[in-house]
Amino acid sequence: MEIALFMNTHGLGRRDDHDWFLQPTPATELRPVQIAQRAERHGFHSLWFSDHVTLPLTSESGHVANPESRTRAYPPRPTMMDGAVVMGAIAAATERIKMSPSVLIAPYRGPLNDARQFATVDVLSNGRLILGVGAGWAKEEFDALGLDHDARGEATEECIEIYKRSWMNDVVGFQGKHYRFENLSMDPKPVQKPRPPIIFGSISPAGARRAARFCDGFFPIFLDPHSDPQRYTREQEIIRREAEALDKDLSDFWMIGCQSTHITGPDHGDAQRSPRWTNSGTAEQVLEDLQAFAAAGYGLMILHFDCPSGSVDELEEQIDRAGEEILPAAKGIQAAGEWKKDYETITPRL
């Protein structure tokens, strides 16, 4: 199993006994480049960056981070650094670690603009881009951007096709319901050939179908305190059925999970709580939970560290503990199922 880091560019996480929340953190304290360098030194596989343009002060849209309560995870006025911009800065300050939006809400910006921005990230990083893509959830954000929330799924499918054509075709054109253009150039192309991997982030059956039909992997999140690694077994079965219908080989299909995590000593309340929060407690307890995710098929786990103190110093401490106590042992965990096993190797895809 490979271990990745969910970046703090939208704030620091915390949990209560029911839900997961982001805490507002001043941008001057986030230190994303230094955090990325620290994660690279410890051998984390990749960095994952939230994506929003703006959020309303209050919202009635159910948040995917809390699938049962649908409680909003963001504070009224969150600090939200732009993921693509930060990824460019990190590309220049690191050498090995991969990077991905988590996830890029495809309809928010023109797909040609996104294709160009993220091709640039791949060039600047010498081929380290993963493109996490999703259809979005916050209706108020769609309204603020003048977009049709109800059409977000089909618009996202068109965006994914445009990314692929922009990255692989010398002459780019597309005639769809939402986007239409012909005879365009789009350079530079990404370093990765024929293109970077595209991973679909979702917790729904519709998202699982899109992942199988249009993308190279599936990425649900598990941020709430009592996450069941088997929660998305239904979606995995949908992917299998779609792949069979498409004659698609799943041995190179990414199965990724994201779980809030807090590593403690044995005397800490998180280690002694009953029932214990998922991925919380001692390194041994966290590794036990990661083994359960591997048994559910997840070969790459993104850790979103809880920082109850609200301090980036605590995030750095959690990264250090994970690097020393979790990553070496996680290398020996083998994911079940037919999904991709080697997340260091990127197989060419069309």
C-alpha positions as CSV (number, residue, x, y, z in Angstrom):
1,M,0.0,0.0,0.0
2,E,1.1,3.5,-0.9
3,I,0.4,6.4,1.5
4,A,-0.4,9.9,0.3
5,L,-1.0,13.3,2.1
6,F,-4.1,15.4,1.8
7,M,-2.7,19.0,1.8
8,N,-3.8,21.7,4.1
9,T,-4.4,24.4,1.5
10,H,-8.1,24.7,2.7
11,G,-7.3,24.5,6.4
12,L,-6.8,21.8,9.1
13,G,-9.1,19.0,9.8
14,R,-10.7,17.8,13.0
15,R,-13.5,15.3,14.0
16,D,-16.1,15.0,16.7
17,D,-17.9,11.8,17.4
18,H,-20.3,12.3,14.4
19,D,-18.7,14.4,11.7
20,W,-15.5,15.8,10.2
21,F,-14.8,19.6,9.9
22,L,-12.2,22.0,8.5
23,Q,-10.8,24.6,10.7
24,P,-10.0,28.1,9.3
25,T,-6.3,28.7,9.2
26,P,-4.7,32.0,8.0
27,A,-3.0,31.5,4.6
28,T,0.3,32.9,6.1
29,E,0.5,30.0,8.4
30,L,-0.3,27.1,6.0
31,R,3.3,26.7,4.6
32,P,2.2,24.4,1.8
33,V,5.6,24.3,0.0
34,Q,7.4,23.3,3.3
35,I,4.7,20.8,4.1
36,A,5.2,19.2,0.6
37,Q,9.0,19.1,1.1
38,R,8.5,17.4,4.4
39,A,6.2,14.8,3.0
40,E,8.6,14.1,0.1
41,R,11.5,13.6,2.6
42,H,9.4,11.0,4.4
43,G,8.5,9.1,1.2
44,F,4.8,10.0,0.8
45,H,3.5,8.9,-2.6
46,S,1.6,12.1,-3.6
47,L,-0.1,15.3,-2.4
48,W,-3.8,16.0,-2.9
49,F,-5.4,19.5,-3.0
50,S,-9.0,20.6,-2.4
51,D,-10.7,22.6,-5.1
52,H,-13.3,25.3,-4.7
53,V,-13.7,28.7,-6.3
54,T,-15.9,30.3,-3.6
55,L,-18.4,29.1,-1.0
56,P,-21.5,30.7,0.5
57,L,-21.4,31.8,4.1
58,T,-24.2,29.3,4.8
59,S,-25.2,26.3,2.7
60,E,-28.0,23.8,2.5
61,S,-26.0,21.5,0.2
62,G,-25.1,18.2,1.9
63,H,-21.4,17.7,2.2
64,V,-19.9,14.5,0.9
65,A,-17.4,14.4,3.8
66,N,-20.2,13.5,6.2
67,P,-22.3,11.0,4.2
68,E,-24.8,10.2,7.0
69,S,-25.5,13.7,8.5
70,R,-24.6,15.7,5.3
71,T,-23.3,18.3,7.7
72,R,-21.3,21.1,6.1
73,A,-17.6,20.6,6.8
74,Y,-16.3,24.0,5.8
75,P,-16.5,27.0,8.2
76,P,-18.4,30.1,7.0
77,R,-15.3,31.9,5.7
78,P,-12.7,29.3,4.9
79,T,-9.2,30.0,3.7
80,M,-8.9,28.4,0.3
81,M,-5.6,28.6,-1.6
82,D,-5.8,27.7,-5.3
83,G,-4.6,24.2,-5.8
84,A,-3.1,24.6,-9.3
85,V,-1.1,27.6,-8.3
86,V,0.3,25.9,-5.2
87,M,1.0,22.8,-7.2
88,G,3.2,24.9,-9.6
89,A,5.1,26.3,-6.6
90,I,5.6,22.8,-5.2
91,A,6.7,21.4,-8.6
92,A,9.7,23.8,-8.5
93,A,10.6,22.9,-4.9
94,T,10.3,19.0,-5.0
95,E,11.8,16.3,-7.2
96,R,9.8,13.1,-6.7
97,I,6.4,13.4,-5.1
98,K,3.3,13.3,-7.3
99,M,0.4,15.9,-7.1
100,S,-3.3,15.9,-7.8
101,P,-6.4,18.1,-7.3
102,S,-8.8,16.4,-4.8
103,V,-10.8,16.8,-6.8
104,L,-10.9,19.3,-9.7
105,I,-14.6,20.2,-10.0
106,A,-14.6,20.0,-13.8
107,P,-17.6,22.3,-14.7
108,Y,-16.3,25.3,-12.6
109,R,-13.9,26.5,-15.2
110,G,-13.5,26.0,-19.0
111,P,-12.1,22.6,-19.7
112,L,-9.6,24.0,-22.2
113,N,-8.2,26.3,-19.4
114,D,-8.0,23.3,-17.0
115,A,-6.3,21.2,-19.6
116,R,-3.7,23.9,-20.2
117,Q,-3.1,24.6,-16.5
118,F,-2.6,21.0,-15.5
119,A,-0.5,20.2,-18.6
120,T,1.7,23.0,-17.3
121,V,1.9,21.4,-13.9
122,D,2.9,18.1,-15.5
123,V,5.6,19.9,-17.5
124,L,6.9,21.8,-14.5
125,S,7.0,18.7,-12.3
126,N,8.5,16.5,-15.1
127,G,5.6,14.1,-15.3
128,R,4.2,14.0,-11.7
129,L,0.6,15.0,-12.3
130,I,-2.4,12.9,-11.4
131,L,-5.7,14.5,-12.3
132,G,-8.4,13.9,-9.7
133,V,-11.8,15.0,-11.2
134,G,-15.3,15.3,-9.8
135,A,-18.7,16.7,-10.7
136,G,-19.1,18.8,-7.5
137,W,-21.7,19.0,-4.7
138,A,-22.3,22.6,-3.6
139,K,-25.4,24.0,-5.5
140,E,-24.8,27.5,-4.2
141,E,-21.3,27.5,-5.7
142,F,-22.7,26.5,-9.1
143,D,-25.3,29.3,-8.8
144,A,-22.6,31.8,-7.9
145,L,-20.6,30.8,-11.0
146,G,-23.6,30.9,-13.3
147,L,-23.6,27.2,-13.9
148,D,-26.4,24.6,-14.1
149,H,-26.0,22.3,-11.0
150,D,-28.4,19.7,-12.5
151,A,-26.2,19.4,-15.7
152,R,-22.9,18.9,-13.8
153,G,-22.6,15.2,-14.5
154,E,-22.9,15.3,-18.2
155,A,-20.8,18.5,-18.4
156,T,-18.1,16.7,-16.4
157,E,-18.1,13.8,-18.8
158,E,-17.5,16.2,-21.7
159,C,-14.7,18.0,-19.8
160,I,-12.9,14.7,-19.3
161,E,-13.0,13.9,-23.0
162,I,-11.7,17.4,-23.7
163,Y,-8.8,17.0,-21.3
164,K,-7.8,13.8,-23.1
165,R,-8.0,15.3,-26.6
166,S,-6.1,18.4,-25.5
167,W,-3.3,16.3,-24.1
168,M,-3.0,13.8,-26.9
169,N,-4.2,15.4,-30.2
170,D,-2.2,17.8,-32.3
171,V,-5.4,19.5,-33.4
172,V,-8.1,19.7,-30.8
173,G,-11.8,19.8,-31.5
174,F,-15.0,18.8,-29.7
175,Q,-18.7,19.0,-30.5
176,G,-20.9,18.3,-27.4
177,K,-23.9,19.6,-25.7
178,H,-22.0,22.0,-23.3
179,Y,-18.7,22.6,-25.2
180,R,-18.1,23.1,-28.9
181,F,-14.9,24.1,-30.7
182,E,-12.7,23.1,-33.7
183,N,-9.2,23.4,-35.1
184,L,-7.4,24.5,-31.9
185,S,-3.9,24.0,-30.6
186,M,-3.1,23.1,-27.1
187,D,0.6,23.1,-26.2
188,P,2.7,22.2,-24.3
189,K,1.5,18.6,-24.0
190,P,2.1,16.8,-20.7
191,V,5.3,15.0,-20.1
192,Q,3.5,11.8,-19.4
193,K,2.6,9.9,-22.6
194,P,0.0,9.5,-23.9
195,R,-1.5,11.5,-20.9
196,P,-1.6,11.7,-17.1
197,P,-4.0,9.4,-15.3
198,I,-7.5,10.7,-14.6
199,I,-9.1,9.5,-11.3
200,F,-12.8,10.1,-10.6
201,G,-13.7,11.3,-7.1
202,S,-17.2,10.3,-6.0
203,I,-19.3,8.4,-3.4
204,S,-22.3,7.7,-5.7
205,P,-23.2,4.9,-8.1
206,A,-23.3,7.5,-10.9
207,G,-19.7,8.5,-10.1
208,A,-18.6,4.8,-10.1
209,R,-20.1,4.4,-13.6
210,R,-18.2,7.5,-14.8
211,A,-15.0,6.3,-13.2
212,A,-15.3,3.0,-15.1
213,R,-16.4,4.5,-18.4
214,F,-14.2,7.6,-18.7
215,C,-11.4,7.4,-16.1
216,D,-8.5,5.4,-14.8
217,G,-9.6,5.0,-11.2
218,F,-12.1,5.6,-8.5
219,F,-11.6,7.8,-5.4
220,P,-14.2,7.9,-2.6
221,I,-13.5,9.7,0.7
222,F,-13.8,8.4,4.2
223,L,-13.5,11.4,6.5
224,D,-16.1,10.8,9.2
225,P,-15.0,9.3,12.5
226,H,-16.7,5.9,12.1
227,S,-15.8,5.0,8.5
228,D,-16.4,1.5,7.2
229,P,-13.8,0.4,4.6
230,Q,-16.5,-1.7,2.9
231,R,-18.9,1.3,2.5
232,Y,-18.4,1.5,-1.2
233,T,-18.5,-2.2,-2.1
234,R,-21.7,-1.5,-4.2
235,E,-19.8,1.1,-6.2
236,Q,-16.9,-1.3,-6.8
237,E,-19.4,-3.8,-8.1
238,I,-20.8,-1.2,-10.5
239,I,-17.2,-0.6,-11.8
240,R,-16.7,-4.3,-12.4
241,R,-20.0,-4.6,-14.3
242,E,-19.2,-1.5,-16.4
243,A,-15.7,-2.8,-17.1
244,E,-17.0,-6.1,-18.2
245,A,-19.4,-4.5,-20.6
246,L,-16.6,-2.3,-22.0
247,D,-14.0,-5.1,-22.0
248,K,-11.8,-3.0,-19.8
249,D,-8.9,-4.5,-17.9
250,L,-9.1,-3.4,-14.2
251,S,-5.5,-4.5,-13.4
252,D,-4.4,-0.9,-14.1
253,F,-7.5,0.8,-12.5
254,W,-6.7,2.9,-9.4
255,M,-8.7,2.2,-6.2
256,I,-7.9,5.1,-3.8
257,G,-9.4,6.0,-0.4
258,C,-9.0,9.1,1.7
259,Q,-9.3,8.8,5.5
260,S,-9.0,11.3,8.3
261,T,-6.2,10.1,10.6
262,H,-4.7,11.0,14.0
263,I,-1.6,9.1,15.3
264,T,-1.1,9.2,19.0
265,G,0.5,7.4,21.9
266,P,-1.2,4.6,23.8
267,D,-2.4,6.8,26.6
268,H,-4.1,9.3,24.4
269,G,-7.9,9.3,24.4
270,D,-8.0,8.5,20.7
271,A,-6.2,5.2,21.3
272,Q,-8.6,4.3,24.2
273,R,-11.9,5.5,22.8
274,S,-14.6,2.8,22.4
275,P,-15.6,2.6,19.7
276,R,-12.4,3.9,18.3
277,W,-12.5,6.4,15.5
278,T,-11.2,5.0,12.2
279,N,-7.5,5.5,11.6
280,S,-7.0,7.0,15.0
281,G,-4.8,6.0,17.9
282,T,-1.4,4.3,18.0
283,A,0.5,3.5,14.9
284,E,-0.4,-0.2,15.4
285,Q,-4.1,0.7,15.5
286,V,-3.9,2.9,12.4
287,L,-2.1,0.2,10.5
288,E,-4.8,-2.3,11.6
289,D,-7.4,0.0,10.0
290,L,-5.2,0.5,6.8
291,Q,-5.1,-3.3,6.5
292,A,-9.0,-3.3,6.6
293,F,-8.9,-0.7,3.7
294,A,-6.5,-2.9,1.8
295,A,-8.9,-5.9,2.3
296,A,-11.5,-3.7,0.7
297,G,-9.3,-3.1,-2.3
298,Y,-7.6,0.2,-1.6
299,G,-4.0,0.2,-2.7
300,L,-3.4,3.9,-2.2
301,M,-4.6,5.7,0.9
302,I,-4.6,9.5,1.3
303,L,-4.3,10.5,4.9
304,H,-6.1,13.7,6.0
305,F,-4.5,14.4,9.4
306,D,-6.7,15.6,12.2
307,C,-5.1,18.6,13.9
308,P,-7.4,19.5,16.9
309,S,-5.0,22.2,18.0
310,G,-5.6,24.1,14.7
311,S,-1.8,24.5,14.4
312,V,0.3,23.6,11.3
313,D,3.0,22.5,13.8
314,E,0.7,19.6,14.7
315,L,0.3,18.7,11.1
316,E,4.1,18.6,10.7
317,E,4.3,16.3,13.8
318,Q,1.7,14.0,12.3
319,I,3.6,13.8,9.0
320,D,6.8,13.0,10.9
321,R,5.1,10.2,12.9
322,A,3.5,8.8,9.8
323,G,6.8,8.8,8.0
324,E,8.5,7.0,10.8
325,E,5.8,4.7,12.1
326,I,3.3,4.1,9.3
327,L,4.8,4.3,5.8
328,P,7.5,1.6,6.2
329,A,5.0,-0.9,7.5
330,A,2.3,0.1,5.0
331,K,4.7,-0.9,2.2
332,G,4.1,-4.5,3.2
333,I,0.3,-4.3,3.0
334,Q,-1.1,-5.8,-0.1
335,A,-4.5,-4.7,-1.4
336,A,-7.1,-7.3,-2.3
337,G,-9.0,-7.5,-5.6
338,E,-8.1,-7.0,-9.3
339,W,-7.3,-3.4,-9.0
340,K,-3.9,-1.7,-9.7
341,K,-1.1,-2.9,-7.4
342,D,1.9,-0.7,-8.4
343,Y,1.1,3.0,-7.8
344,E,4.6,4.1,-8.6
345,T,4.4,2.9,-12.2
346,I,2.1,4.8,-14.5
347,T,1.1,2.6,-17.5
348,P,0.3,4.4,-20.8
349,R,-3.4,4.8,-21.3
350,L,-5.7,6.1,-24.1
